[in-house]
Amino acid sequence: MAALTVSLAGCSQSSGGTAKPGDYSTPGTAASQSSSPTGGNSSTPSTSSSGGSISALKPCDLITPAEASAAGLGIGAGDNSADPHGCMWTASGQYSAGVTLRDSQGLKDIVADQGKLSTVPVGKHDGRRLEGNAGAGSCMVSIGVSSSSRADVLVITEDTAQACQTADKFAKLVEPKLP
């Protein structure tokens, strides 16, 4: 479980290359100024047109214990002590999950150095799924809020397919609460 926590608490790259401990991003999820693995122009529906900001949202409030239990996720309260823009939940012996709000990185900024990136709708928002971004057993679903903001849902477990199923469930809980 310690390895999972370290993976969730990885580092993100910024334009200066400074590591930020406690950010729930993993390799393949940091912003990139120079490339766009999604090709820039997508034929999928536009990201939510509400144009709202996610900076005022609290990541741990995006999934209540009751919602998680009803969705079969079986987790307790979230913890954001390591990062005010992220929240982590752990289902002991099953998986670790994190939600990170990125108010200056959109879907186009996902870096898919490893893993398989695909386009997936998440409710009324555009989304991307990055399978295996932190190695086998990891899956991230990113929900586009605007062209320059997104919410990332990362799940790490022993099996990538299971991680993606769980990430999809988390994303469906988070998405309606986004602008």
N, C-alpha and C positions, 0 to 999 in steps of 0.2 A: 504493500500500500504506500510505503514511503516513496517508491519509485514513481508511482502514479501522481502523488502530490507534487513531486519535483517536476514531473512532466507538465502538469497543469500550471505550475508556478514558473514556467520557463522565462525566456527573455524575448522582448520584441525589439526590432531594429527601428531606430529613428534615423532621420537624415544625418545625424552626427555619429551614428553607430553606437550610442550609449545603451548599455543593457539596463533594463528596468526590472528589478526583482519584484515578484508578486503579480506581474501581468500574466493572465491566464492564457496568453498566446503560446503557440508552439512553433517549431520550425515549419515554414510554409504558410504562416498566417500573418506575418508582419507586413507592413506597408512597403511598397516599392515605388519610388519616383520614376523609375526608368522603364518598367515593363508592365504589361497587363495580360495575365494568362487567359483572361476571358475574351480577349480580342477587341475590347472596347465597345463595338457595336453589337448589340444582341437583338435577336428577333423575338425575345420574350416580352411579356407585358412590362410596362414601366414600373419602376419602384413607386411606392405609395406617393400619391400626389399631395398628401396633406402637408408636406414640407415641414412638419414639426421637428423640434430639436429633441435629441435623446439625452442631452447634458443634464437635464433636471431629473431624469429617472434614476431610481436606486435599483441596481441589479438584483439584490436579494429580495426585493419586493415583486419581482417579475414572476416568481413561482412560489406560491404559498405551500406549506406542508400539506394542507388539505387537497390542493390541486394535484400535487405530486402523488399523493396516496391514491386519489381517484384515478389517475392515469397509470397506476401500477408501477410507479417509479420507486416507491418505498423509501423515501429519503426524509431526513429531518430538516431542521432549519439551515438556511444558507449562511456562509461565513464570508465576509468581505474584509477581514482584518488585514489582509496582505495587499489589497488593491481596492480603492474606492470606486473604480470603474468595472470591477469584476466581482463575481460571487462564486463560491465553490461549494458543492455538495458532495458528500461521500456516502455511498451505500456500501457499508462494510462487506468486504469479500466479493462484491459484485462489480462496482464501477466507481469512478470519480467523474464528476461533471462540473463544468464551469460555464458561466455566461459572462461575456465581456462586452461592454458598450464602447464602441469606437466612434467618437463624434467628429473625427477628422480623417476617417478612412472608409471609403465606400467599397462596394463589391469589386470594382475595377482594381482596387489596391491589394487584393488577395494575391499572395505569392505562393505558387504551387510548385516549390522546388522538388517536393516528393509527394507521392500520393496521386490519386485520380480526382480531378476537378470536373464537376458536372453542374448543369443548370437545373434547379428544382424550384417549383413554386412553393411558397410558404404562405398560405392564406392569400391575402391581397397584395403581398409583397413579393418581389423577385428574391430568389435565393440561390445559393451555391452550396454544393456538398463537396467536401474535400475528404476523401476516404484515405486513411493511412498517412495523414499529414504528420503525425508524430510517431510513425512506425506502425507495425501490425497491431491491431486492437484499438485504433483511434479513428474518430470520425468527427468532423466539424461541419455544422450547418450554419451558414452565414445568411442573415436576413437583411436585405437592403432597406434602409429607411429613407435615405436621400442619395444623391450621387456622391456625397462625401461623408456618409455615416452608415453604420451597420451595427448589428448585434451578432456576436459569434456565440454559438452553442457548441462546446467541445465535450466529447465523452471519450473516456479511455477505459477499456476493459480488456479481456483476453482475446476477443474475437471482433474483427472489424465489422462484420455484418451486424452483430449484436450491438456494437457501439453506434452504428448508423441508425438502427431501429430506435435505440434509446435517445439519440440526438434528435431524431425526427419528432419523438414525443415531447421532448423539452421545447423544441422550436415551436410546436403547435400551441404550447402553453404561453410562451413568451410573445409570439407574434401579435395577438389581439391587443396587447398592452402597449404596442409601439405606435408612434404617430404615423 
